[in-house]
Each structure stands twice: as structure tokens, then as C-alpha cells.
Amino acid sequence: MKENKQQVWELLAKQAIQEIELKFAHALDTKDWTLAAALFADIIQADFSAYGIPAKAMQNGELIGLYQYSFRNEKLVTEHLYTNFMIEINGGTASCRFNFIGNHYVAGLEDGEEFYLYAQYNDKLAYENGGWKINERRLKIFYTKGNASMLS
């Protein structure tokens, strides 16, 4: 019976973690920075070296500020599609790796209206106070196409 409880716990944890990641995509696409901030721990070990930002520990607000800055253009429309979730649970900690496509569009932008990002997030999460929070995020870029300057 104990084994069944553990299996159920892991299944529920995997579903909850996948929902957290999908909520982040929704937060990006709607620019809901309050929702985005609620998905992360107070301190996040972040590695965006693929974008030239050195890996370091960041306060929650600093991390969300990076996203806000990249998405600051009022005309920017995005759609983030997440797939291939690989989630491993280890008690009260977890790792989640998934691929995504970030579609970005700004009408009338001189250097190109579209930017596509094909990438992967590697996250670590911890279960605290009855919920999962992302406490580590690493970005791996596979391929980009279009006008990346719209996010800089």
C-alpha cells in the first residue's frame, strides 16, 4: 500500500509541476507578471548564459524584471508552446526539463516582425508550504529565427 501512495504522490506532483510550467507560458503570453512571480521561489539560481546573462542567484523580482524588460514593447504578441515534459520527483524536490517554441511578433517592426525561439528549460523545483516553486532555471537554445532584437 505504501508503494501505491508514493506512486499517487509522484503522479500528482508531476501534474502540478507541469501546470506550473504551463502557467508560466500563460503569464508570458498575457504579461501577467504577478502570476509569473508566484511560480518562483524567493531566490532562483538562473542560467541565461545562452543569452549572454551569466549564471547567478537572483531575487524573484530581478528574474521577473528580466522577462518584463524583454517583453516591454506594448505591441509585442507572443505564443509559447511547451512540449516533451520530463519530470523526475525525488521526495520534496523535482527536476523538470521541457522543450518550447516561443513565437514573438511586433507589427511593423523595421528589422523584421517575427522572432522564433526553439529552446529548452531545465528547472529544479522544491515543495514548500503545500506547493511547488521553481528555484532553479537554465535556458538552452537550440535555434532562433528572425528578429531577435525585439526582445533586447
DSSP file (Angstrom, degrees, kcal/mol; ACC not computed):
  #  RESIDUE AA STRUCTURE BP1 BP2  ACC     N-H-->O    O-->H-N    N-H-->O    O-->H-N    TCO  KAPPA ALPHA  PHI   PSI    X-CA   Y-CA   Z-CA
    1    1 A M     >        0   0    0      0, 0.0     4,-2.0     0, 0.0     5,-0.2   0.000 360.0 360.0 360.0 -37.9    0.0    0.0    0.0
    2    2 A K  H  >  +     0   0    0      1,-0.2     4,-2.1     2,-0.2     5,-0.2   0.895 360.0  54.6 -59.1 -40.2    2.8    2.4    0.8
    3    3 A E  H  > S+     0   0    0      1,-0.2     4,-2.3     2,-0.2    -1,-0.2   0.895 106.2  51.5 -62.0 -40.4    4.1    2.0   -2.8
    4    4 A N  H  > S+     0   0    0      2,-0.2     4,-2.5     1,-0.2    -1,-0.2   0.900 108.3  51.4 -63.7 -41.5    0.8    3.0   -4.2
    5    5 A K  H  X S+     0   0    0     -4,-2.0     4,-2.6     1,-0.2    -1,-0.2   0.903 110.4  49.5 -61.9 -40.7    0.7    6.1   -2.1
    6    6 A Q  H  X S+     0   0    0     -4,-2.1     4,-2.5     2,-0.2    -2,-0.2   0.910 110.9  49.4 -64.4 -42.5    4.1    7.0   -3.3
    7    7 A Q  H  X S+     0   0    0     -4,-2.3     4,-2.4     2,-0.2    -2,-0.2   0.906 112.0  47.9 -63.2 -42.3    3.1    6.5   -6.9
    8    8 A V  H  X S+     0   0    0     -4,-2.5     4,-2.7     2,-0.2     5,-0.2   0.926 110.8  51.8 -64.5 -44.3    0.0    8.6   -6.5
    9    9 A W  H  X S+     0   0    0     -4,-2.6     4,-2.6     1,-0.2    -2,-0.2   0.929 111.5  47.4 -56.7 -46.7    2.1   11.3   -4.8
   10   10 A E  H  X S+     0   0    0     -4,-2.5     4,-2.7     2,-0.2    -1,-0.2   0.898 111.5  49.7 -65.3 -40.8    4.5   11.3   -7.7
   11   11 A L  H  X S+     0   0    0     -4,-2.4     4,-2.1     2,-0.2    -1,-0.2   0.929 113.7  45.7 -62.8 -44.8    1.7   11.4  -10.4
   12   12 A L  H  X S+     0   0    0     -4,-2.7     4,-2.4     2,-0.2    -2,-0.2   0.889 112.9  51.0 -65.2 -38.9    0.1   14.3   -8.6
   13   13 A A  H  X S+     0   0    0     -4,-2.6     4,-2.6    -5,-0.2     5,-0.2   0.927 109.2  50.2 -64.8 -44.3    3.4   16.1   -8.2
   14   14 A K  H  X S+     0   0    0     -4,-2.7     4,-2.4     1,-0.2    -2,-0.2   0.903 111.9  48.0 -61.1 -41.6    4.2   15.7  -11.9
   15   15 A Q  H  X S+     0   0    0     -4,-2.1     4,-2.2     2,-0.2    -1,-0.2   0.917 112.0  49.2 -65.1 -42.7    0.8   17.1  -12.9
   16   16 A A  H  X S+     0   0    0     -4,-2.4     4,-1.9     2,-0.2    -2,-0.2   0.900 112.0  48.8 -63.5 -40.7    1.2   20.0  -10.5
   17   17 A I  H  X S+     0   0    0     -4,-2.6     4,-2.2     2,-0.2    -2,-0.2   0.913 109.7  50.8 -67.5 -42.8    4.7   20.8  -11.9
   18   18 A Q  H  X S+     0   0    0     -4,-2.4     4,-2.3     1,-0.2    -1,-0.2   0.904 109.6  51.8 -60.9 -39.9    3.6   20.6  -15.5
   19   19 A E  H  X S+     0   0    0     -4,-2.2     4,-2.5     2,-0.2    -1,-0.2   0.879 106.8  53.6 -64.2 -37.8    0.7   23.0  -14.6
   20   20 A I  H  X S+     0   0    0     -4,-1.9     4,-1.7     2,-0.2    -2,-0.2   0.939 110.2  46.8 -60.8 -46.6    3.2   25.4  -13.1
   21   21 A E  H  X S+     0   0    0     -4,-2.2     4,-1.7     1,-0.2    -2,-0.2   0.904 113.1  48.7 -63.3 -41.5    5.3   25.4  -16.2
   22   22 A L  H  X S+     0   0    0     -4,-2.3     4,-2.2     1,-0.2    -1,-0.2   0.855 107.4  55.5 -68.0 -34.5    2.2   25.9  -18.4
   23   23 A K  H  X S+     0   0    0     -4,-2.5     4,-2.8     1,-0.2    -1,-0.2   0.863 104.2  55.2 -63.4 -34.5    1.1   28.8  -16.1
   24   24 A F  H  X S+     0   0    0     -4,-1.7     4,-2.5     2,-0.2    -2,-0.2   0.926 105.9  50.3 -64.9 -42.6    4.4   30.4  -16.8
   25   25 A A  H  X S+     0   0    0     -4,-1.7     4,-2.5     1,-0.2    -2,-0.2   0.925 112.4  48.0 -58.3 -43.9    3.8   30.2  -20.6
   26   26 A H  H  X S+     0   0    0     -4,-2.2     4,-1.8     1,-0.2     6,-0.2   0.907 109.4  52.8 -63.1 -41.9    0.4   31.8  -20.0
   27   27 A A  H  X>S+     0   0    0     -4,-2.8     5,-2.1     1,-0.2     4,-0.8   0.907 110.9  47.1 -61.6 -41.9    1.9   34.5  -17.8
   28   28 A L  H ><5S+     0   0    0     -4,-2.5     3,-0.6     3,-0.2    -2,-0.2   0.946 112.8  48.3 -62.2 -48.3    4.4   35.4  -20.5
   29   29 A D  H 3<5S+     0   0    0     -4,-2.5    49,-0.4     1,-0.3    -1,-0.2   0.747 121.7  34.9 -69.1 -23.4    1.8   35.5  -23.2
   30   30 A T  H 3<5S-     0   0    0     -4,-1.8    -1,-0.3    -5,-0.2    -2,-0.2   0.416 105.4-124.5-106.2  -1.2   -0.5   37.7  -21.2
   31   31 A K  T <<5 +     0   0    0     -4,-0.8     2,-1.3    -3,-0.6    -3,-0.2   0.883  51.8 160.5  55.3  41.7    2.3   39.7  -19.5
   32   32 A D     >< +     0   0    0     -5,-2.1     4,-2.2    -6,-0.2    -1,-0.2  -0.725  10.3 173.4 -93.1  86.1    0.8   38.7  -16.1
   33   33 A W  H  > S+     0   0    0     -2,-1.3     4,-2.3     1,-0.2    -1,-0.2   0.748  73.3  59.3 -72.5 -24.3    3.9   39.4  -14.0
   34   34 A T  H  > S+     0   0    0      2,-0.2     4,-1.7     1,-0.2    -1,-0.2   0.929 108.6  45.0 -66.6 -45.6    2.2   38.7  -10.7
   35   35 A L  H  > S+     0   0    0      2,-0.2     4,-0.7     1,-0.2    -2,-0.2   0.932 112.6  51.9 -61.9 -45.9    1.3   35.2  -11.8
   36   36 A A  H >< S+     0   0    0     -4,-2.2     3,-1.3     1,-0.2     4,-0.4   0.930 109.0  49.7 -57.3 -47.1    4.9   34.7  -13.1
   37   37 A A  H >< S+     0   0    0     -4,-2.3     3,-1.3     1,-0.3    -1,-0.2   0.847 103.3  61.0 -61.9 -34.6    6.4   35.8   -9.8
   38   38 A A  H 3< S+     0   0    0     -4,-1.7    -1,-0.3     1,-0.2    -2,-0.2   0.655  97.5  60.0 -68.3 -14.8    4.1   33.5   -7.9
   39   39 A L  T << S+     0   0    0     -3,-1.3    95,-2.5    -4,-0.7     2,-0.3   0.586  98.3  68.9 -89.5 -11.4    5.6   30.4   -9.6
   40   40 A F  E <  S-a  134   0A   0     -3,-1.3    95,-0.2    -4,-0.4     4,-0.1  -0.754  81.8-113.4-111.8 154.7    9.2   31.0   -8.5
   41   41 A A  E     -     0   0A   0     93,-2.8    -1,-0.1    -2,-0.3     3,-0.1  -0.175  40.7 -99.7 -69.5 173.2   10.9   30.8   -5.1
   42   42 A D  E    S+     0   0A   0      1,-0.2    18,-2.3    17,-0.1     2,-0.4   0.871 114.1  34.4 -64.9 -37.5   12.2   34.0   -3.4
   43   43 A I  E    S- B   0  59A   0     16,-0.2     2,-0.4    17,-0.1    16,-0.2  -0.981  75.6-171.2-121.2 131.3   15.8   33.2   -4.7
   44   44 A I  E     - B   0  58A   0     14,-2.9    14,-3.1    -2,-0.4     2,-0.9  -0.981  23.1-138.5-125.1 131.3   16.3   31.5   -8.0
   45   45 A Q  E     -aB 136  57A   0     90,-2.4    92,-2.6    -2,-0.4     2,-0.4  -0.812  37.0-171.7 -83.5 110.3   19.6   30.1   -9.4
   46   46 A A  E     -aB 137  56A   0     10,-2.7    10,-2.5    -2,-0.9     2,-0.5  -0.887  21.4-171.9-115.9 136.1   19.2   31.3  -13.0
   47   47 A D  E     +a  138   0A   0     90,-2.7    92,-2.4    -2,-0.4     3,-0.2  -0.876  23.1 150.4-128.5  99.3   21.4   30.5  -16.0
   48   48 A F  E > > + B   0  53A   0      5,-0.8     3,-2.5    -2,-0.5     5,-1.9  -0.147  26.6 131.1-113.8  33.3   20.7   32.5  -19.1
   49   49 A S  G > 5 +     0   0    0      1,-0.3     3,-1.5     3,-0.2    -1,-0.1   0.746  62.6  71.7 -61.0 -22.1   24.2   32.3  -20.4
   50   50 A A  G 3 5S+     0   0    0     89,-0.4    -1,-0.3     1,-0.3    -2,-0.1   0.755 104.9  40.7 -62.2 -23.0   22.7   31.3  -23.8
   51   51 A Y  G < 5S-     0   0    0     -3,-2.5    -1,-0.3     2,-0.2    -2,-0.2   0.222 128.8 -98.5-106.1  10.5   21.6   34.9  -23.9
   52   52 A G  T < 5S+     0   0    0     -3,-1.5    -3,-0.2     1,-0.2    -2,-0.1   0.603  86.1 126.6  84.6  11.2   24.8   36.3  -22.6
   53   53 A I  E   < -B   48   0A   0     -5,-1.9    -5,-0.8     3,-0.0    -1,-0.2  -0.909  61.8-124.4-103.0 113.1   23.5   36.7  -19.0
   54   54 A P  E     -     0   0A   0      0, 0.0    -6,-0.2     0, 0.0     2,-0.1  -0.151  29.0 -97.6 -59.1 148.3   25.9   34.9  -16.6
   55   55 A A  E     +     0   0A   0     -8,-0.2     2,-0.3   -10,-0.1    -8,-0.2  -0.433  64.1 138.0 -64.1 135.1   24.5   32.2  -14.3
   56   56 A K  E     -B   46   0A   0    -10,-2.5   -10,-2.7    -2,-0.1     2,-0.4  -0.980  57.6 -84.9-167.8 165.5   23.8   33.6  -10.8
   57   57 A A  E     -B   45   0A   0     -2,-0.3     2,-0.4   -12,-0.2   -12,-0.2  -0.673  49.5-169.9 -78.4 133.9   21.4   33.6   -7.9
   58   58 A M  E     -B   44   0A   0    -14,-3.1   -14,-2.9    -2,-0.4     2,-0.1  -0.949  24.7-116.5-127.9 146.5   18.6   36.1   -8.4
   59   59 A Q  E  >  -B   43   0A   0     -2,-0.4     4,-2.1   -16,-0.2     3,-0.4  -0.477  38.4-109.8 -68.8 152.1   15.9   37.6   -6.3
   60   60 A N  H  > S+     0   0    0    -18,-2.3     4,-2.5     1,-0.2     5,-0.2   0.908 119.3  50.7 -50.5 -48.5   12.4   36.7   -7.6
   61   61 A G  H  > S+     0   0    0      1,-0.2     4,-2.0     2,-0.2    -1,-0.2   0.837 107.4  53.4 -63.7 -33.7   11.8   40.3   -8.6
   62   62 A E  H  > S+     0   0    0     -3,-0.4     4,-1.5     2,-0.2    -1,-0.2   0.918 110.3  47.2 -66.9 -43.1   15.1   40.5  -10.5
   63   63 A L  H  X S+     0   0    0     -4,-2.1     4,-1.5     2,-0.2     3,-0.4   0.947 114.0  45.9 -63.0 -48.8   14.2   37.4  -12.5
   64   64 A I  H  X S+     0   0    0     -4,-2.5     4,-2.8     1,-0.2    -1,-0.2   0.865 107.9  59.6 -63.8 -34.7   10.7   38.6  -13.4
   65   65 A G  H  X S+     0   0    0     -4,-2.0     4,-2.6    -5,-0.2    -1,-0.2   0.855 100.4  55.5 -60.9 -35.7   12.2   42.0  -14.2
   66   66 A L  H  X S+     0   0    0     -4,-1.5     4,-2.1    -3,-0.4    -1,-0.2   0.930 110.8  44.2 -62.1 -45.0   14.4   40.4  -16.9
   67   67 A Y  H  X S+     0   0    0     -4,-1.5     4,-1.9     2,-0.2    -2,-0.2   0.929 113.1  51.3 -64.8 -44.7   11.2   38.9  -18.5
   68   68 A Q  H  < S+     0   0    0     -4,-2.8    -2,-0.2     1,-0.2    -1,-0.2   0.913 109.8  50.3 -58.5 -43.0    9.4   42.2  -18.2
   69   69 A Y  H >< S+     0   0    0     -4,-2.6     3,-1.3     1,-0.2    -1,-0.2   0.923 110.9  48.2 -62.7 -44.8   12.2   44.1  -19.8
   70   70 A S  H 3< S+     0   0    0     -4,-2.1     3,-0.3     1,-0.3    -1,-0.2   0.807 118.1  41.6 -65.0 -28.9   12.4   41.6  -22.7
   71   71 A F  T 3< S+     0   0    0     -4,-1.9    -1,-0.3     1,-0.2    -2,-0.2   0.066  80.3 114.3-105.6  22.8    8.6   41.9  -23.2
   72   72 A R    <   +     0   0    0     -3,-1.3     2,-0.4    -5,-0.1    -1,-0.2   0.719  42.0 103.5 -72.8 -21.9    8.3   45.6  -22.7
   73   73 A N    >   -     0   0    0     -3,-0.3     3,-1.7    77,-0.3    77,-0.0  -0.473  65.6-148.3 -64.3 119.3    7.2   46.5  -26.2
   74   74 A E  T 3  S+     0   0    0     -2,-0.4    -1,-0.2     1,-0.3    -2,-0.0   0.744  96.4  54.4 -62.5 -23.9    3.4   47.2  -25.9
   75   75 A K  T 3  S+     0   0    0      2,-0.0    32,-0.5    32,-0.0    -1,-0.3   0.540  81.2 118.5 -86.9  -7.1    2.9   45.9  -29.5
   76   76 A L    <   -     0   0    0     -3,-1.7     2,-0.4    30,-0.1    30,-0.2  -0.417  42.0-172.8 -66.8 127.6    4.6   42.5  -28.7
   77   77 A V  E     -C  105   0A   0     28,-2.7    28,-2.3    -2,-0.2     2,-0.3  -0.979   9.4-177.0-118.7 134.3    2.4   39.5  -29.1
   78   78 A T  E     -C  104   0A   0     -2,-0.4     2,-0.3   -49,-0.4    26,-0.2  -0.909  21.2-169.4-131.7 158.3    3.7   36.1  -28.1
   79   79 A E  E     -C  103   0A   0     24,-2.0    24,-3.0    -2,-0.3     2,-0.5  -0.924  11.1-163.8-144.1 121.6    2.7   32.5  -28.0
   80   80 A H  E     -C  102   0A   0     -2,-0.3     2,-0.5    22,-0.2    22,-0.2  -0.930   2.5-165.8-110.4 124.4    4.7   29.9  -26.1
   81   81 A L  E     -C  101   0A   0     20,-2.6    20,-2.2    -2,-0.5     2,-0.4  -0.946   6.5-163.0-113.2 121.3    4.2   26.3  -26.8
   82   82 A Y  E     +C  100   0A   0     -2,-0.5     2,-0.3    18,-0.2    18,-0.2  -0.825  18.3 154.8-108.4 142.0    5.6   23.7  -24.4
   83   83 A T  E     +C   99   0A   0     16,-2.7    16,-2.1    -2,-0.4    -2,-0.0  -0.948  41.0  44.8-154.1 171.6    6.2   20.1  -25.0
   84   84 A N  E     -     0   0A   0     -2,-0.3     2,-0.2    14,-0.2    -1,-0.1   0.893  65.4-165.1  56.3  50.0    8.2   16.9  -24.2
   85   85 A F  E     -     0   0A   0     13,-0.2     2,-0.5    -3,-0.1    13,-0.2  -0.484  11.0-173.3 -67.7 129.0    8.0   17.3  -20.4
   86   86 A M  E     +C   97   0A   0     11,-2.6    11,-2.4    -2,-0.2     2,-0.5  -0.951  11.8 178.0-123.7 107.3   10.4   15.1  -18.5
   87   87 A I  E     -C   96   0A   0     -2,-0.5     2,-0.4     9,-0.2     9,-0.2  -0.936  11.6-172.3-119.1 130.4    9.8   15.3  -14.8
   88   88 A E  E     -C   95   0A   0      7,-2.5     7,-2.2    -2,-0.5     2,-0.4  -0.984   9.8-154.4-122.1 131.6   11.6   13.5  -12.0
   89   89 A I  E     +C   94   0A   0     -2,-0.4     2,-0.2     5,-0.2     5,-0.2  -0.869  14.8 176.9-106.1 135.0   10.4   13.6   -8.4
   90   90 A N  E >   -C   93   0A   0      3,-3.1     3,-1.3    -2,-0.4     2,-0.5  -0.683  62.8 -74.8-135.7  80.5   12.8   13.0   -5.5
   91   91 A G  T 3  S-     0   0    0      1,-0.2    -1,-0.2    -2,-0.2     0, 0.0  -0.544 116.2  -5.4  67.4-118.8   10.8   13.5   -2.3
   92   92 A G  T 3  S+     0   0    0     -2,-0.5    35,-3.0    -3,-0.1     2,-0.3   0.254 128.6  67.9 -94.1  12.2   10.2   17.2   -1.9
   93   93 A T  E <   -CD  90 126A   0     -3,-1.3    -3,-3.1    33,-0.2     2,-0.3  -0.892  59.3-179.9-126.1 161.2   12.4   18.2   -4.8
   94   94 A A  E     -CD  89 125A   0     31,-2.1    31,-2.5    -2,-0.3     2,-0.4  -0.986  19.9-142.3-153.0 159.0   12.0   17.7   -8.5
   95   95 A S  E     -CD  88 124A   0     -7,-2.2    -7,-2.5    -2,-0.3     2,-0.4  -0.977  16.4-170.8-123.3 144.1   13.6   18.4  -11.9
   96   96 A C  E     -CD  87 123A   0     27,-2.7    27,-3.3    -2,-0.4     2,-0.4  -0.978   4.6-179.2-138.7 121.6   11.6   19.4  -15.0
   97   97 A R  E     +CD  86 122A   0    -11,-2.4   -11,-2.6    -2,-0.4     2,-0.3  -0.977  14.3 158.3-119.9 133.2   13.0   19.6  -18.5
   98   98 A F  E     - D   0 121A   0     23,-2.0    23,-2.3    -2,-0.4     2,-0.2  -0.996  32.8-126.4-153.1 153.1   10.9   20.6  -21.4
   99   99 A N  E     -CD  83 120A   0    -16,-2.1   -16,-2.7    -2,-0.3     2,-0.3  -0.619  30.2-178.0 -94.3 156.2   11.2   22.0  -24.9
  100  100 A F  E     -CD  82 119A   0     19,-2.8    19,-2.6   -18,-0.2     2,-0.5  -0.997  25.9-142.9-152.6 158.3    9.4   25.0  -26.2
  101  101 A I  E     -CD  81 118A   0    -20,-2.2   -20,-2.6    -2,-0.3     2,-0.6  -0.994  16.9-159.6-118.1 124.9    8.8   27.3  -29.1
  102  102 A G  E     -CD  80 117A   0     15,-2.9    15,-2.1    -2,-0.5     2,-0.5  -0.928   5.3-164.3-106.2 114.1    8.5   31.0  -28.4
  103  103 A N  E     -CD  79 116A   0    -24,-3.0   -24,-2.0    -2,-0.6     2,-0.4  -0.869  10.2-176.2 -98.2 126.9    6.7   32.8  -31.2
  104  104 A H  E     +CD  78 115A   0     11,-2.2    11,-2.1    -2,-0.5     2,-0.4  -0.977   3.5 179.1-128.3 136.5    7.1   36.6  -31.0
  105  105 A Y  E     +CD  77 114A   0    -28,-2.3   -28,-2.7    -2,-0.4     2,-0.4  -0.994  13.9 177.4-144.0 131.8    5.5   39.2  -33.2
  106  106 A V    >   -     0   0    0      7,-2.4     3,-1.5    -2,-0.4   -30,-0.1  -0.943  33.0-128.0-132.1 111.5    5.6   43.0  -33.4
  107  107 A A  T 3  S+     0   0    0    -32,-0.5   -32,-0.0    -2,-0.4    -2,-0.0  -0.316  87.2   6.3 -61.2 133.9    3.6   44.5  -36.3
  108  108 A G  T 3  S+     0   0    0      1,-0.2     2,-0.3     2,-0.1    -1,-0.2   0.552  80.4 160.9  76.0   9.0    5.6   47.0  -38.5
  109  109 A L    X   -     0   0    0     -3,-1.5     3,-1.6     1,-0.1    -1,-0.2  -0.491  38.9-137.0 -69.0 128.2    9.0   46.4  -36.8
  110  110 A E  T 3  S+     0   0    0      1,-0.3    -1,-0.1    -2,-0.3     3,-0.1   0.844  98.1  44.9 -57.8 -43.1   11.6   47.7  -39.2
  111  111 A D  T 3  S-     0   0    0      1,-0.3    -1,-0.3    36,-0.0     2,-0.1   0.339 134.8 -48.1 -87.9   8.7   14.1   44.9  -38.9
  112  112 A G    <   -     0   0    0     -3,-1.6    -1,-0.3    -6,-0.1    38,-0.1  -0.156  41.2-128.7 129.1 136.3   11.5   42.1  -39.0
  113  113 A E  S    S+     0   0    0     -3,-0.1    -7,-2.4    -2,-0.1     2,-0.4   0.604  84.0  60.2 -86.5 -13.1    8.2   41.5  -37.4
  114  114 A E  E     +D  105   0A   0     -9,-0.2    33,-2.8    -5,-0.1     2,-0.3  -0.897  48.2 178.7-126.5 148.0    8.8   37.9  -36.2
  115  115 A F  E     -DE 104 146A   0    -11,-2.1   -11,-2.2    -2,-0.4     2,-0.4  -0.971  10.2-165.2-143.3 129.6   11.2   36.1  -33.9
  116  116 A Y  E     -DE 103 145A   0     29,-3.2    29,-2.1    -2,-0.3     2,-0.5  -0.957   0.4-166.6-118.7 132.4   11.1   32.4  -33.2
  117  117 A L  E     -DE 102 144A   0    -15,-2.1   -15,-2.9    -2,-0.4     2,-0.6  -0.977   3.7-170.0-121.0 120.9   13.0   30.8  -30.3
  118  118 A Y  E     +DE 101 143A   0     25,-3.0    24,-2.6    -2,-0.5    25,-2.0  -0.955  37.5 129.2-109.5 115.6   13.3   27.0  -30.2
  119  119 A A  E     -DE 100 141A   0    -19,-2.6   -19,-2.8    -2,-0.6     2,-0.4  -0.821  48.0-118.8-154.7-175.6   14.7   26.1  -26.8
  120  120 A Q  E     -DE  99 140A   0     20,-2.7    20,-2.8   -21,-0.3     2,-0.4  -0.999  12.1-149.4-141.4 138.7   14.6   24.1  -23.6
  121  121 A Y  E     -DE  98 139A   0    -23,-2.3   -23,-2.0    -2,-0.4     2,-0.5  -0.912   5.2-163.6-103.7 138.1   14.2   25.0  -19.9
  122  122 A N  E     +DE  97 138A   0     16,-2.4    16,-1.6    -2,-0.4     2,-0.3  -0.957  22.7 178.9-118.3 107.5   15.8   22.8  -17.3
  123  123 A D  E     -DE  96 137A   0    -27,-3.3   -27,-2.7    -2,-0.5     2,-0.4  -0.772  22.7-156.3-111.7 152.4   14.2   23.7  -14.0
  124  124 A K  E     -DE  95 136A   0     12,-2.1    11,-2.6    -2,-0.3    12,-1.4  -0.973  19.1-171.1-120.8 143.9   14.5   22.5  -10.4
  125  125 A L  E     -DE  94 134A   0    -31,-2.5   -31,-2.1    -2,-0.4     2,-0.4  -0.904  12.4-152.1-133.2 158.8   11.6   22.8   -8.0
  126  126 A A  E     -DE  93 133A   0      7,-2.1     7,-1.9    -2,-0.3     2,-0.7  -0.985  19.2-128.1-131.8 144.8   11.0   22.4   -4.3
  127  127 A Y  E     + E   0 132A   0    -35,-3.0     2,-0.4    -2,-0.4     5,-0.2  -0.832  43.1 158.4 -93.5 114.3    7.8   21.5   -2.5
  128  128 A E  E >   - E   0 131A   0      3,-3.0     3,-1.4    -2,-0.7    -2,-0.1  -0.998  57.5  -1.8-140.2 139.6    7.2   24.1    0.3
  129  129 A N  T 3  S-     0   0    0     -2,-0.4    -1,-0.1     1,-0.3     3,-0.1   0.852 131.6 -48.2  51.1  41.6    4.2   25.3    2.2
  130  130 A G  T 3  S+     0   0    0      1,-0.2     2,-0.3    -3,-0.1    -1,-0.3   0.630 123.4  69.0  80.9  14.0    1.8   23.0    0.2
  131  131 A G  E <  S- E   0 128A   0     -3,-1.4    -3,-3.0    -5,-0.0     2,-0.3  -0.994  76.6-104.6-158.9 163.5    3.0   23.8   -3.3
  132  132 A W  E     - E   0 127A   0     -2,-0.3     2,-0.4    -5,-0.2    -5,-0.2  -0.697  30.7-174.1 -91.8 141.9    5.8   23.6   -5.8
  133  133 A K  E     - E   0 126A   0     -7,-1.9    -7,-2.1    -2,-0.3     2,-0.5  -0.995  28.1-118.9-134.2 141.3    8.1   26.6   -6.7
  134  134 A I  E     +aE  40 125A   0    -95,-2.5   -93,-2.8    -2,-0.4    -9,-0.3  -0.675  35.8 167.0 -77.0 124.3   10.8   26.9   -9.3
  135  135 A N  E     +     0   0A   0    -11,-2.6   -90,-2.4    -2,-0.5     2,-0.3   0.399  64.2  36.6-119.8   0.0   14.1   27.6   -7.6
  136  136 A E  E     +aE  45 124A   0    -12,-1.4   -12,-2.1   -92,-0.2     2,-0.4  -0.966  60.6 179.6-151.7 136.2   16.5   26.9  -10.5
  137  137 A R  E     -aE  46 123A   0    -92,-2.6   -90,-2.7    -2,-0.3     2,-0.4  -0.989   2.9-178.2-141.7 129.2   16.1   27.7  -14.2
  138  138 A R  E     -aE  47 122A   0    -16,-1.6   -16,-2.4    -2,-0.4     2,-0.5  -0.996  14.7-149.8-127.9 129.5   18.6   27.0  -17.0
  139  139 A L  E     - E   0 121A   0    -92,-2.4     2,-0.5    -2,-0.4   -89,-0.4  -0.841  10.7-173.8-100.9 131.0   17.9   28.0  -20.6
  140  140 A K  E     - E   0 120A   0    -20,-2.8   -20,-2.7    -2,-0.5     2,-0.5  -0.992  13.3-150.6-122.3 122.9   19.3   26.0  -23.5
  141  141 A I  E     + E   0 119A   0     -2,-0.5   -22,-0.3   -22,-0.2     3,-0.1  -0.814  18.3 176.5 -98.0 129.1   18.7   27.5  -27.0
  142  142 A F  E     -     0   0A   0    -24,-2.6     2,-0.3    -2,-0.5   -23,-0.2   0.838  67.2 -18.6 -90.4 -42.8   18.5   25.1  -30.0
  143  143 A Y  E     - E   0 118A   0    -25,-2.0   -25,-3.0     2,-0.0    -1,-0.4  -0.978  52.5-159.7-166.5 144.1   17.7   27.5  -32.8
  144  144 A T  E     - E   0 117A   0     -2,-0.3     2,-0.3   -27,-0.2   -27,-0.2  -0.949   7.2-172.2-130.3 156.8   16.5   31.0  -33.4
  145  145 A K  E     + E   0 116A   0    -29,-2.1   -29,-3.2    -2,-0.3     2,-0.2  -0.977  47.4   6.6-148.6 132.4   15.0   32.6  -36.5
  146  146 A G  E    S- E   0 115A   0     -2,-0.3     2,-1.3   -31,-0.2   -31,-0.3  -0.634 106.0  -8.1 103.0-157.3   14.0   36.2  -37.2
  147  147 A N    >   +     0   0    0    -33,-2.8     3,-1.2    -2,-0.2     4,-0.1  -0.651  52.0 172.5 -88.8  88.6   14.5   39.5  -35.5
  148  148 A A  G >   +     0   0    0     -2,-1.3     3,-1.9     1,-0.2    -1,-0.2   0.711  67.5  79.9 -68.1 -20.6   15.9   38.7  -32.0
  149  149 A S  G >  S+     0   0    0      1,-0.3     3,-1.5     2,-0.2    -1,-0.2   0.692  73.0  77.3 -64.6 -16.9   16.4   42.4  -31.3
  150  150 A M  G <  S+     0   0    0     -3,-1.2   -77,-0.3     1,-0.3    -1,-0.3   0.703  98.3  45.2 -65.4 -16.4   12.7   42.8  -30.5
  151  151 A L  G <         0   0    0     -3,-1.9    -1,-0.3     1,-0.1    -2,-0.2   0.343 360.0 360.0-105.9   4.6   13.5   41.2  -27.1
  152  152 A S    <         0   0    0     -3,-1.5    -2,-0.2    -4,-0.2    -1,-0.1   0.449 360.0 360.0-105.7 360.0   16.6   43.1  -26.3
